[in-house]
């Protein structure tokens, strides 16, 4: 009786999984005789008995599992087989040390179907990732446009504020000038009257020259009136300066 560890090849056999998929399976068994008397007298043809026991339990264990589980859970299958076989062979004075499933081969058409399924699944994930990328890009674009609109509104508000501030200062300056000229007119200053007339005269000329339907303007311009107005402005400024000096003294 050989007391060393022995190896048995399990021949290929076809089994039907729980989801009715037919696959071809083979394996290998490692065992060692611990009690030579039991191995000789408790069983006839020890190796054949072990081999048939393993093949039968392979059909039982793997037939209760789905195809996906058969292809992905070999360690679980090996563990279940070892537990069952070792319990039975212990009465024969034998210790089964290891059982390994070597190959699980589904039919060719089933392999092609699985390949198509895997390809479809990958294409699905690719489309999902592409759609997610487009959605994220659209969100970022919308956020950018939103920020641009906000910044544009802020700039327009700031420009309107600056324009209103400039108009307010211009109005204050015109009001101060009008008050000064009014006081000069009330005091009987002719230069103030000339200033107002010349100012309106110049403004009318400016509007007439900037009209879109006028190309060439030919008209007499009395330069003396404008010069007189400038002289009136100078006189007003001189009178205002003298009044300030007199108030301080």
C-alpha positions in Angstrom: 0.0 0.0 0.0 1.5 3.4 -1.1 1.4 5.7 1.9 2.6 8.8 -0.1 0.3 11.5 -1.4 -1.3 10.5 -4.7 -2.8 12.5 -7.5 -5.9 11.6 -9.6 -6.9 13.3 -12.8 -10.7 13.8 -13.0 -11.8 13.3 -16.6 -13.9 15.9 -18.4 -17.6 15.6 -18.0 -20.6 17.7 -19.0 -22.8 19.2 -16.4 -26.0 21.4 -16.5 -26.0 24.5 -14.3 -29.0 25.8 -12.4 -29.8 28.2 -15.3 -29.7 25.4 -17.8 -26.2 26.1 -19.3 -24.2 23.1 -20.3 -20.5 23.3 -19.5 -17.6 20.9 -19.7 -15.6 20.4 -16.5 -12.4 18.5 -15.4 -10.3 18.6 -12.3 -7.6 17.0 -10.1 -7.6 15.3 -6.6 -4.8 15.0 -4.1 -5.2 12.2 -1.4 -3.1 10.3 1.1 -3.6 6.9 2.7 -3.4 7.2 6.5 -4.7 3.8 7.5 -3.5 1.0 5.2 -5.8 -1.6 6.8 -8.9 0.4 6.2 -7.8 1.4 2.7 -7.3 -2.3 1.9 -10.4 -3.8 3.6 -13.1 -1.1 3.8 -13.3 -0.4 0.0 -12.6 -2.1 -3.2 -10.6 -0.3 -5.9 -9.8 2.7 -3.8 -8.7 5.1 -6.6 -11.8 4.2 -8.7 -14.0 4.8 -5.7 -12.5 8.2 -5.0 -12.7 9.2 -8.7 -16.4 8.3 -9.0 -17.2 10.0 -5.7 -15.5 13.2 -6.9 -17.2 13.2 -10.3 -20.6 12.6 -8.8 -20.2 15.5 -6.3 -18.9 17.8 -9.0 -22.2 17.4 -10.8 -24.1 17.9 -7.6 -22.3 21.0 -6.4 -21.9 22.8 -9.7 -25.3 21.8 -10.9 -26.8 23.8 -8.0 -25.1 27.1 -9.2 -25.7 29.5 -12.0 -23.2 29.9 -14.8 -21.9 33.2 -13.6 -21.2 31.7 -10.2 -19.4 28.7 -11.8 -17.1 31.0 -13.7 -16.3 33.3 -10.8 -16.4 31.2 -7.7 -13.9 28.3 -8.2 -12.6 28.6 -4.7 -16.1 28.2 -3.3 -16.6 25.1 -5.5 -13.3 23.6 -4.4 -14.1 24.1 -0.8 -17.5 22.5 -1.0 -16.1 19.5 -2.8 -13.3 19.0 -0.4 -15.6 19.1 2.6 -18.0 16.5 1.2 -15.3 14.1 -0.3 -13.1 14.2 2.8 -16.0 13.3 5.1 -16.8 10.2 3.1 -13.3 9.0 2.5 -12.2 9.3 6.1 -14.0 5.9 6.7 -11.6 4.4 4.2 -8.5 5.5 6.0 -7.8 8.2 3.4 -7.3 11.9 3.8 -8.3 14.0 0.7 -5.9 17.0 1.0 -7.0 19.0 -2.0 -9.5 19.2 -4.9 -9.1 21.6 -7.8 -11.4 22.3 -10.8 -9.0 22.8 -13.7 -11.2 23.9 -16.6 -14.7 25.1 -17.1 -15.6 25.4 -20.8 -19.0 26.7 -21.9 -20.3 25.9 -25.4 -19.0 28.1 -28.2 -22.4 29.8 -28.9 -22.7 30.6 -25.2 -19.2 32.1 -25.2 -20.1 34.3 -28.2 -23.3 35.4 -26.5 -21.3 36.3 -23.3 -18.8 38.3 -25.5 -21.7 40.2 -27.1 -23.2 40.9 -23.7 -19.9 42.1 -22.3 -19.4 44.4 -25.4 -23.0 45.8 -25.0 -22.3 46.4 -21.3 -19.1 48.3 -22.1 -20.8 50.3 -24.8 -23.6 51.2 -22.4 -21.0 52.4 -19.8 -19.2 54.4 -22.5 -22.5 56.1 -23.5 -23.3 56.8 -19.9 -19.9 58.3 -19.3 -20.2 60.4 -22.5 -23.7 61.6 -21.5 -22.4 62.5 -18.1 -19.5 64.4 -19.6 -21.9 66.4 -21.9 -24.2 67.1 -19.0 -21.3 68.4 -16.8 -20.0 70.5 -19.7 -23.5 72.0 -20.2 -23.7 72.8 -16.5 -20.3 74.4 -16.5 -21.2 76.4 -19.7 -24.4 77.6 -18.1 -22.6 78.6 -14.9 -20.1 80.5 -17.0 -22.8 82.3 -18.9 -24.6 83.1 -15.7 -21.4 84.6 -14.2 -20.9 86.6 -17.4 -24.4 88.0 -17.2 -23.9 88.9 -13.6 -20.6 90.6 -14.3 -22.1 92.5 -17.2 -25.0 93.7 -15.1 -22.5 94.8 -12.4 -20.5 96.7 -14.9 -23.6 98.4 -16.4 -24.8 99.3 -12.9 -21.3 100.8 -12.1 -21.3 102.7 -15.4 -24.8 104.0 -14.8 -23.8 105.1 -11.3 -20.7 106.9 -12.7 -22.7 108.5 -15.4 -25.4 109.7 -12.9 -22.6 111.0 -10.6 -21.1 112.9 -13.5 -24.4 114.4 -14.4 -25.0 115.4 -10.8 -21.7 117.2 -10.6 -22.3 118.9 -14.0 -25.7 120.0 -12.7 -24.2 121.3 -9.5 -21.6 123.2 -11.5 -24.2 124.7 -13.9 -26.4 125.6 -10.9 -23.4 127.4 -9.3 -22.6 129.2 -12.5 -26.3 130.2 -13.0 -26.4 131.5 -9.4 -23.3 133.5 -9.9 -24.5 134.9 -13.2 -28.0 135.6 -11.7 -26.4 137.6 -8.9 -24.3 139.5 -11.5 -27.4 140.3 -13.5 -29.2 141.4 -10.4 -26.2 143.7 -9.7 -26.6 145.2 -13.2 -23.6 143.5 -14.9 -23.9 143.6 -18.7 -21.2 140.9 -19.1 -23.4 138.3 -17.4 -26.2 138.9 -20.0 -23.6 138.7 -22.8 -22.4 135.4 -21.3 -25.8 133.8 -21.3 -26.6 134.9 -24.9 -23.2 133.7 -26.2 -23.5 130.4 -24.4 -26.9 129.7 -26.0 -25.6 130.9 -29.3 -22.7 128.4 -29.2 -24.9 125.6 -28.1 -27.2 126.2 -31.0 -24.3 126.2 -33.5 -23.0 122.9 -32.0 -26.4 121.2 -32.4 -26.8 122.5 -35.9 -23.4 121.3 -37.0 -23.9 117.8 -35.5 -27.2 117.2 -37.2 -27.0 114.0 -39.5 -28.8 115.7 -42.4 -26.3 118.6 -42.6 -23.2 118.1 -44.7 -21.9 121.7 -45.3 -22.9 124.7 -43.2 -22.2 128.2 -44.5 -23.4 131.0 -42.3 -22.0 134.2 -40.9 -20.4 134.1 -37.5 -20.0 137.2 -35.5 -16.8 136.5 -33.7 -17.1 139.7 -31.7 -20.1 138.4 -29.9 -18.3 135.3 -28.8 -15.2 137.3 -27.8 -17.5 139.7 -25.9 -19.0 136.7 -24.1 -15.5 135.5 -23.2 -14.7 139.0 -21.9 -17.9 138.9 -19.9 -16.9 135.6 -18.3 -13.6 137.1 -17.4 -15.2 140.1 -15.8 -17.5 137.8 -13.9 -14.6 135.9 -12.5 -12.8 139.1 -11.7 -15.8 140.5 -9.8 -16.2 137.2 -7.9 -12.5 137.2 -6.9 -12.8 140.8 -5.6 -15.9 140.0 -3.6 -14.1 137.1 -1.9 -11.2 139.4 -1.0 -13.5 142.1 0.3 -15.4 139.5 2.5 -12.1 138.2 3.9 -10.9 141.7 4.8 
